[in-house]
């Protein structure tokens, strides 16, 4: 088992907090075919108890039909089944979620 795999097993997404605000959403398309694969949501951690407060996350949304279709303003969101994995030995992370929903529908 590689060290990166061990670290991925230890990543606790809850440590980053539960309060996020989203401010931008873009389509994620296949570079060769142009097929829509999902979306990317740029968000910011707003949890007062998180040591990572105000950190920016770029979260890939795995569905082509997310609950939130467009982001025109900054507002609180919840990421359904948020996951984090390390993608290299430099500590870069990959964030993904099944869906993004307004916080009020949590």
URDANOR-V624198 format. One record per pair of residues at least 12 apart in sequence whose ideal C-beta (glycine too) atoms are under 10 Angstrom apart, sorted by sequence separation. I is the first residue (numbers start at 0). J is the second residue. D is the distance in Angstrom with one decimal. If there is no record, write none. Layout:
# URDANOR-V624198
i={I	I}
j={J	J}
d={D	D}
This chain:
# URDANOR-V624198
i={26	27	42	43	44	82	83	25	26	42	43	66	81	82	83	24	25	41	42	65	81	82	24	25	41	42	80	81	82	23	24	25	40	41	42	78	80	81	23	24	40	41	62	78	79	80	22	23	24	39	40	58	60	61	78	79	80	81	21	22	23	39	40	60	61	77	78	79	21	22	38	39	40	58	76	78	79	19	20	21	22	38	39	61	77	78	79	20	21	37	38	56	76	77	78	19	20	36	37	38	58	59	76	77	19	20	36	37	38	58	76	77	18	19	20	36	37	38	40	56	58	76	77	18	19	36	37	38	75	76	77	79	17	18	19	36	37	38	40	56	74	75	76	77	16	17	18	35	37	42	45	74	75	76	77	15	16	17	18	34	35	38	41	70	74	76	16	18	38	40	43	45	75	15	16	17	18	38	42	65	67	68	14	16	17	25	27	38	65	66	67	13	16	22	27	42	65	66	67	14	15	16	18	23	24	27	42	59	60	61	62	64	65	66	67	14	15	16	21	57	58	59	60	61	62	65	66	13	14	15	16	24	27	40	42	56	57	58	59	60	61	62	14	15	19	21	26	57	58	59	60	61	62	67	16	40	56	58	60	66	15	19	60	56	15	24	58	24	24	24	25	21	24	23	24	22	23	21	22	20	22	23	21	22	20	21	22	24	42	20	21	20	21	22	40	42	20	21	39	19	20	21	39	40	18	19	21	42	18	19	37	38	18	19	37	40	17	37	38	17	37	38	19	17	12	15	12	13	15	12	14	12	12	10	11	10	10	7	10	24	7	8	9	7	15	6	7	21	6	7	15	4	5	19	21	3	4	21	3	6	10	12	20	2	3	19	3	6	12	18	3	7	17	2	7	1	3	17}
j={38	39	54	55	56	94	95	38	39	55	56	79	94	95	96	38	39	55	56	79	95	96	39	40	56	57	95	96	97	39	40	41	56	57	58	94	96	97	40	41	57	58	79	95	96	97	40	41	42	57	58	76	78	79	96	97	98	99	40	41	42	58	59	79	80	96	97	98	41	42	58	59	60	78	96	98	99	40	41	42	43	59	60	82	98	99	100	42	43	59	60	78	98	99	100	42	43	59	60	61	81	82	99	100	43	44	60	61	62	82	100	101	43	44	45	61	62	63	65	81	83	101	102	44	45	62	63	64	101	102	103	105	44	45	46	63	64	65	67	83	101	102	103	104	44	45	46	63	65	70	73	102	103	104	105	44	45	46	47	63	64	67	70	99	103	105	46	48	68	70	73	75	105	46	47	48	49	69	73	96	98	99	46	48	49	57	59	70	97	98	99	46	49	55	60	75	98	99	100	48	49	50	52	57	58	61	76	93	94	95	96	98	99	100	101	49	50	51	56	92	93	94	95	96	97	100	101	49	50	51	52	60	63	76	78	92	93	94	95	96	97	98	51	52	56	58	63	94	95	96	97	98	99	104	54	78	94	96	98	104	54	58	99	96	56	65	99	67	68	69	70	67	70	70	71	70	71	70	71	70	72	73	72	73	72	73	74	76	94	73	74	74	75	76	94	96	75	76	94	75	76	77	95	96	75	76	78	99	76	77	95	96	77	78	96	99	77	97	98	78	98	99	81	81	78	81	80	81	83	81	83	82	83	82	83	83	84	82	85	99	83	84	85	84	92	84	85	99	85	86	94	84	85	99	101	84	85	102	85	88	92	94	102	85	86	102	87	90	96	102	88	92	102	88	93	88	90	105}
d={6.0	5.3	9.6	5.5	6.7	7.3	8.1	6.7	7.9	7.2	7.3	8.4	7.0	5.3	10.0	5.6	5.1	6.6	5.2	9.5	7.6	7.2	7.1	8.2	7.6	7.9	8.5	4.7	9.1	8.3	5.1	8.0	8.4	5.6	6.1	8.2	5.9	8.6	7.2	7.6	7.6	8.0	9.4	8.8	5.8	4.4	8.7	4.1	9.5	5.8	4.9	9.3	8.1	9.6	3.7	4.7	7.9	9.5	5.1	5.9	8.5	7.0	8.2	9.1	8.8	9.0	8.2	4.3	7.0	7.0	9.0	5.6	6.0	5.9	9.6	7.6	7.4	8.9	10.0	4.6	6.9	7.6	7.1	9.8	8.9	5.7	6.5	6.2	8.1	6.0	4.3	8.8	9.9	7.4	8.1	4.6	5.3	8.7	5.1	8.9	7.1	9.8	5.3	5.3	6.8	8.6	9.8	5.2	8.0	9.5	6.6	7.6	9.5	6.1	5.3	8.4	6.1	7.9	8.4	9.0	9.3	6.3	5.3	7.2	6.4	9.7	6.0	9.8	7.2	5.9	9.1	9.4	9.2	4.4	8.0	7.1	9.6	5.8	8.0	8.7	6.8	3.7	9.8	7.8	5.0	9.4	4.3	5.0	7.9	9.3	9.9	7.7	7.9	9.8	4.8	5.9	7.4	5.8	7.9	9.0	9.7	8.8	8.5	8.7	9.4	9.4	2.7	9.1	8.8	7.0	8.2	7.4	9.3	7.6	8.3	8.8	8.0	9.8	9.4	9.2	8.3	9.9	10.0	6.6	8.3	9.5	6.3	9.5	9.0	5.5	5.1	10.0	3.3	9.1	7.8	9.6	5.4	6.6	6.5	10.0	5.8	8.9	9.0	9.2	9.9	9.3	6.6	7.5	10.0	6.1	9.2	8.9	5.5	4.4	6.5	7.4	8.7	6.8	9.6	9.4	9.4	6.7	7.8	7.0	6.5	8.2	7.4	9.5	7.8	5.2	7.0	8.2	9.1	7.3	7.8	8.4	9.1	4.4	4.6	5.8	5.5	5.8	7.8	9.4	7.3	8.6	9.0	6.5	6.6	7.4	7.6	7.9	9.1	9.8	9.2	7.9	5.2	5.4	6.4	7.3	7.7	8.4	5.4	9.9	7.8	8.3	7.3	7.1	8.1	6.4	9.3	7.4	4.1	6.0	9.1	6.6	9.6	5.3	9.6	9.9	7.8	9.2	9.2	4.6	9.8	7.2	8.4	9.9	8.9	5.2	6.6	6.4	8.0	9.8	9.2	9.9	5.5	4.5	9.5	6.9	6.9	9.9	9.9	8.1	6.7	5.5	9.1	8.3	9.4	7.2	8.8	10.0	9.0	6.7	9.7	5.3	7.9	9.8	9.8	9.7	10.0	7.7	8.8	9.6	8.9	8.4	9.4	9.2	7.5	5.2	9.5	6.5	5.4	8.3	8.8	5.0	7.0	9.4	7.3	7.9	8.2	9.8	9.9	4.9	9.8	8.9	5.6	6.7	5.3	9.5	9.2	9.4	9.8	8.9	9.2	8.6	8.9	9.7	5.3	9.6	8.1	8.7	8.8	9.3	8.3	8.1	7.5	9.0	9.7	7.8	6.4	9.6	9.5	7.7	9.7	9.2	10.0	9.3}
